[in-house]
Structures are given as structure tokens and as C-alpha cells.
Amino acid sequence: MATSVLIVEDEPEFLRRFTHAVLADPELALAGSAGTARGAIAMLDAAPPDVVLLDLGLPDADGVEVIRHAVSGPRPCEVLVVSVFDDDQHVLDSIEAGAAGYLLKDALPGSIAAGIRELRGGGAPISPGIARRILARFRLALSPAQGAAAPPRTVPAASPLTERETELLRLTAKGLSFDTIGQLMGISPHTVVAHVRKIYRKLAVHSRGEAVYEATQLGLL
């Protein structure tokens, strides 16, 4: 019997990609989709699927609430998070809530389907960069203390980003394409790219994931 998959994703482009990934795999069956945490919880109560493919950045609630509901119901579901967030807090909160896997949104559709199959086979699909950070965190926790603890990171008194750059970064953190961000902000995709380059320079990063992580660490998001 095919593995039934509920997709919880509020961005149309990612919903389309994930739906295609599920429908293109003969071992998977689409159980439905929801764009909000409330809608996802209602569907879980009505007809629990085998797997929930979940985005964390939902408009009405944190996706972690959906994870807790999915794994604690009368018929528990396995949850595979697919998110743009690659920071420790989102990853650890998801795993502690009961998620069995965590992939970043830049994964190809084939990787999504393979991740679901791995999950059903007893594995724990995790993007390589996330896995390395989790291992490093555990190694640090298990290693003996070496002198005094490092001082906490200082949060800057003022944001290095302008209000418009911060707004753009928030949209970027939701996984929106540059074209969509341009439409929402009333600017061209080329202008969006120019803003993104400025953000990267100001935060000293080189990718969308690094920018979101750094901004989160600095309390900007």
C-alpha cells in the first residue's frame, strides 16, 4: 500500500513542487494539503496520514504545534520538516516536538520523495549541513569544559539593516522567490537581488540560509 502524505505548506510554489514530488512517486499517495496549522490539525483529526510533510513558517501558528499534534494523536503520524530555517533553535525545537526528519527547502523534489521513503523505512532524513551542526552540538555538550565559558554573543543596539531590507529578509525567510517578493514589495526582481546582495554584505554571509540564521541570532527576525 502506498504511503499517504499530508503536505502542510502555505507558499503556492513550494506546495506545487512538493505535490509534484509526491504524485510522481508510485510509492506515495497524496492525502491532501493545508496552508495553515489550524487546517492541518483538522485534517489530522479527520483522517491521519502516514507522513506529514511540514513547513514551519505557517501564517497562523508555529509548525511545531502541528508536529506535537501529529505525533500525539490516536494514530500518530511521522513528520518530515521541510523548511528554510537551518538555525539550531528551529531544528532542535522540531526534533524535541517529535519530528523524525529535517530537510532544507533547497532539496530537489526527488530528495523529498527519497526522504519520505527513508522515513518510512525507519531512517531519519536530515540535510547534511543540519546533521553536521547537530553532531557538533552534541560533541560540545559531551566534551569537558575548557576554562571559562565564552561570553554570550552581543546583540547590536541598532539593526545593520534598513527597515526595507528587514522586510525583504522576512519574506526571503519564508522561502518566497525573488519574483514573488518583488510583486509583494512593488519592485523588480533585479532590485530584489540588489537588496539581497546588500544584506549579504552587511551580515557577512553568502547564502539565504546563512542570512536568515545570522539575522535570527542577532534578533532581527
C-alpha positions as CSV (number, residue, x, y, z in Angstrom):
1,M,0.0,0.0,0.0
2,A,1.3,3.5,-0.9
3,T,2.4,5.8,1.9
4,S,-0.2,8.6,2.4
5,V,1.3,12.1,2.7
6,L,-0.3,15.3,4.0
7,I,1.5,18.4,2.8
8,V,1.4,21.4,5.1
9,E,2.8,24.4,3.2
10,D,1.4,28.0,2.7
11,E,3.6,29.1,-0.2
12,P,2.0,28.1,-3.6
13,E,5.3,27.5,-5.4
14,F,6.6,25.1,-2.7
15,L,3.2,23.5,-2.4
16,R,3.3,22.8,-6.2
17,R,6.8,21.3,-6.0
18,F,6.1,19.1,-3.1
19,T,2.8,18.0,-4.6
20,H,4.5,17.1,-7.8
21,A,7.2,15.1,-5.9
22,V,4.6,13.1,-4.1
23,L,2.4,12.4,-7.2
24,A,5.4,11.5,-9.3
25,D,6.4,8.7,-6.9
26,P,4.4,5.4,-7.2
27,E,5.1,4.5,-3.6
28,L,3.5,7.7,-2.3
29,A,-0.1,8.9,-2.3
30,L,-1.3,12.5,-1.7
31,A,-3.7,12.6,1.3
32,G,-4.3,16.3,1.0
33,S,-2.7,19.7,1.7
34,A,-3.2,22.5,4.2
35,G,-1.8,26.1,4.3
36,T,-2.4,26.7,8.0
37,A,-1.7,25.0,11.3
38,R,-5.4,25.0,12.1
39,G,-6.3,23.4,8.7
40,A,-3.5,20.8,9.2
41,I,-4.7,19.9,12.7
42,A,-8.3,19.5,11.4
43,M,-7.1,17.2,8.6
44,L,-5.0,15.2,11.1
45,D,-8.1,14.7,13.3
46,A,-10.3,13.7,10.4
47,A,-8.0,11.2,8.6
48,P,-4.4,10.9,9.8
49,P,-1.9,10.2,7.0
50,D,1.2,8.1,7.3
51,V,3.5,11.1,6.9
52,V,3.2,14.8,7.3
53,L,5.4,16.9,5.1
54,L,5.6,20.2,7.1
55,D,6.8,23.7,6.6
56,L,7.4,25.5,10.0
57,G,6.6,29.1,8.8
58,L,2.8,28.9,8.8
59,P,0.7,32.1,8.9
60,D,-1.4,31.3,12.0
61,A,0.9,29.3,14.3
62,D,4.4,27.8,14.6
63,G,4.6,24.5,12.7
64,V,6.0,22.9,15.9
65,E,2.4,22.8,17.2
66,V,1.4,20.7,14.2
67,I,4.3,18.3,15.0
68,R,3.1,17.8,18.6
69,H,-0.4,17.2,17.4
70,A,0.6,14.8,14.7
71,V,2.8,12.6,17.0
72,S,0.4,12.5,19.9
73,G,-2.9,11.6,18.3
74,P,-4.7,8.3,18.5
75,R,-3.0,7.3,15.3
76,P,0.5,9.0,15.4
77,C,2.0,10.2,12.2
78,E,5.6,10.6,11.2
79,V,6.7,14.2,10.5
80,L,9.3,15.3,8.0
81,V,10.0,19.0,8.3
82,V,11.0,20.8,5.1
83,S,12.0,24.4,6.0
84,V,14.1,27.4,5.0
85,F,15.2,27.7,8.7
86,D,18.5,26.0,9.3
87,D,19.3,27.5,12.7
88,D,19.8,25.4,15.8
89,Q,16.6,26.6,17.6
90,H,14.2,25.6,14.8
91,V,15.9,22.3,14.3
92,L,16.1,21.3,18.0
93,D,12.5,22.5,18.7
94,S,11.2,20.4,15.8
95,I,13.1,17.3,16.9
96,E,12.1,17.7,20.5
97,A,8.5,18.0,19.5
98,G,8.7,14.7,17.6
99,A,9.8,15.3,14.0
100,A,11.7,12.4,12.6
101,G,13.5,14.2,9.8
102,Y,14.5,17.7,8.8
103,L,15.3,18.8,5.2
104,L,16.0,22.3,3.9
105,K,13.8,23.7,1.2
106,D,16.5,23.8,-1.4
107,A,16.2,20.0,-1.6
108,L,15.2,18.7,-5.0
109,P,11.8,17.1,-5.4
110,G,13.5,13.7,-5.8
111,S,15.2,14.2,-2.5
112,I,11.8,15.0,-0.9
113,A,10.4,11.7,-2.1
114,A,13.5,9.8,-1.1
115,G,13.3,11.4,2.4
116,I,9.8,10.2,2.9
117,R,10.7,6.7,1.8
118,E,13.7,6.8,4.2
119,L,11.5,7.9,7.0
120,R,9.1,5.0,6.4
121,G,12.0,2.6,6.4
122,G,13.0,3.6,9.9
123,G,15.6,6.3,8.9
124,A,15.9,9.9,9.9
125,P,16.5,12.0,6.8
126,I,18.4,15.2,7.7
127,S,20.1,17.6,5.4
128,P,23.9,17.2,5.6
129,G,24.6,20.7,6.9
130,I,22.0,20.3,9.6
131,A,23.3,16.8,10.6
132,R,26.9,18.2,11.0
133,R,25.7,21.0,13.2
134,I,23.7,18.6,15.4
135,L,26.8,16.4,15.8
136,A,28.9,19.4,16.6
137,R,26.5,20.5,19.2
138,F,26.4,17.0,20.9
139,R,30.2,16.8,20.8
140,L,30.4,20.2,22.5
141,A,27.9,19.1,25.2
142,L,29.8,15.9,25.9
143,S,33.3,17.4,25.9
144,P,34.8,18.5,29.3
145,A,34.8,22.2,30.0
146,Q,37.9,24.0,28.9
147,G,38.3,27.0,31.1
148,A,35.8,29.7,31.5
149,A,32.7,29.7,29.3
150,A,32.8,32.0,26.3
151,P,30.9,35.3,26.8
152,P,27.4,35.4,25.2
153,R,27.1,37.0,21.8
154,T,26.4,40.7,22.0
155,V,23.3,41.8,20.2
156,P,23.9,45.1,18.4
157,A,22.0,48.1,19.8
158,A,20.7,49.0,16.3
159,S,20.0,46.8,13.3
160,P,22.6,46.9,10.5
161,L,19.7,46.5,8.1
162,T,17.2,49.2,6.9
163,E,13.5,48.7,7.5
164,R,13.0,47.7,3.9
165,E,15.9,45.3,3.9
166,T,14.5,43.7,7.1
167,E,11.1,43.3,5.4
168,L,12.7,41.7,2.4
169,L,14.6,39.3,4.5
170,R,11.5,38.3,6.4
171,L,9.9,37.4,3.0
172,T,13.0,35.6,2.0
173,A,12.9,33.6,5.2
174,K,9.5,32.3,4.2
175,G,11.1,30.7,1.1
176,L,9.5,33.1,-1.4
177,S,11.1,33.5,-4.8
178,F,12.6,36.8,-5.8
179,D,9.9,37.3,-8.4
180,T,7.2,36.9,-5.7
181,I,9.0,39.2,-3.3
182,G,9.2,41.8,-6.0
183,Q,5.5,41.6,-6.6
184,L,4.7,41.9,-2.9
185,M,7.0,44.9,-2.4
186,G,6.3,46.6,-5.7
187,I,9.8,46.4,-7.0
188,S,11.5,44.5,-9.8
189,P,13.3,41.1,-9.3
190,H,16.6,42.8,-10.2
191,T,16.0,45.3,-7.4
192,V,15.3,42.4,-5.0
193,V,18.6,40.8,-6.0
194,A,20.4,44.1,-5.4
195,H,18.9,44.4,-1.9
196,V,19.8,40.7,-1.1
197,R,23.4,41.4,-2.1
198,K,23.5,44.3,0.3
199,I,22.0,42.2,3.1
200,Y,24.6,39.5,2.5
201,R,27.4,42.1,2.7
202,K,26.1,43.7,5.8
203,L,25.6,40.3,7.6
204,A,28.9,38.9,6.1
205,V,27.1,35.8,4.7
206,H,26.9,34.1,1.4
207,S,23.5,32.3,1.2
208,R,19.8,32.7,2.0
209,G,20.0,30.2,4.9
210,E,23.1,31.9,6.4
211,A,21.4,35.3,6.2
212,V,18.2,34.0,7.9
213,Y,20.3,32.3,10.6
214,E,22.5,35.3,11.2
215,A,19.6,37.7,11.4
216,T,17.8,35.4,13.8
217,Q,20.9,35.2,16.0
218,L,21.0,39.0,16.1
219,G,17.4,39.3,17.0
220,L,16.4,40.9,13.7
221,L,13.8,38.3,12.7
